[in-house]
């Protein structure tokens, strides 16, 4: 199952005089809902096992594509996953994404707290597995219909994970 996100248009913004920078706006298709609202609108008892597998397959295919191109998303969460009317899942919000290099220093201020991996919480070096951790948290949320670890601080988040 190949996923494609179609760029619909590129619009030029104003050129900044002193920096001589050109601002570009990328225009993509409109998707009505993210995975969080999709889950909220799902009637009880929730998603079937088959639907969870389909959604996770699509997410993991997208993450695999990013990782195979040395990109770490670093903020995977239901609010950053779009779901089309036909059930196609699209990764979104690449504001924290980085091209990964083995010698590169990565900041620890990434990933929304509830989806943050232990190595990031502990301030340790990290790489692409942080996205896989987030995917695991998302998969649990699809089954549970609520987040797996709802920490209120980094310490509380670690405690909940270790429990």
PEQUIFEN-V914594 format. One record per backbone hydrogen bond with DSSP energy under -0.5 kcal/mol. CO is the residue of the C=O (numbers start at 1). NH is the residue of the N-H. If there is no record, write none. Layout:
BEGIN
co->CO nh->NH
co->CO nh->NH
END
This chain:
BEGIN
co->4 nh->6
co->5 nh->7
co->6 nh->8
co->6 nh->29
co->9 nh->27
co->11 nh->25
co->14 nh->23
co->16 nh->20
co->21 nh->16
co->21 nh->23
co->23 nh->13
co->24 nh->26
co->25 nh->11
co->25 nh->27
co->26 nh->28
co->27 nh->8
co->27 nh->9
co->33 nh->83
co->34 nh->38
co->35 nh->39
co->36 nh->40
co->37 nh->41
co->39 nh->42
co->43 nh->46
co->48 nh->52
co->49 nh->53
co->50 nh->54
co->51 nh->55
co->52 nh->56
co->53 nh->57
co->54 nh->58
co->55 nh->59
co->56 nh->60
co->57 nh->61
co->58 nh->62
co->59 nh->63
co->60 nh->64
co->61 nh->65
co->62 nh->66
co->63 nh->67
co->64 nh->68
co->65 nh->69
co->66 nh->69
co->66 nh->71
co->67 nh->70
co->70 nh->100
co->71 nh->73
co->72 nh->98
co->74 nh->111
co->77 nh->80
co->78 nh->35
co->78 nh->36
co->78 nh->81
co->80 nh->92
co->81 nh->35
co->82 nh->90
co->83 nh->33
co->84 nh->87
co->88 nh->84
co->90 nh->82
co->94 nh->97
co->98 nh->72
co->101 nh->104
co->108 nh->110
co->112 nh->115
co->113 nh->116
co->117 nh->121
co->118 nh->122
co->119 nh->124
co->120 nh->123
co->127 nh->130
co->128 nh->131
co->128 nh->132
co->129 nh->133
co->130 nh->134
co->131 nh->135
co->132 nh->136
co->133 nh->137
co->134 nh->138
co->135 nh->139
co->136 nh->140
co->137 nh->141
co->138 nh->142
co->139 nh->143
co->140 nh->144
co->141 nh->145
co->142 nh->47
co->148 nh->150
co->149 nh->151
co->153 nh->157
co->154 nh->158
co->155 nh->159
co->156 nh->160
co->157 nh->161
co->158 nh->162
co->159 nh->163
END
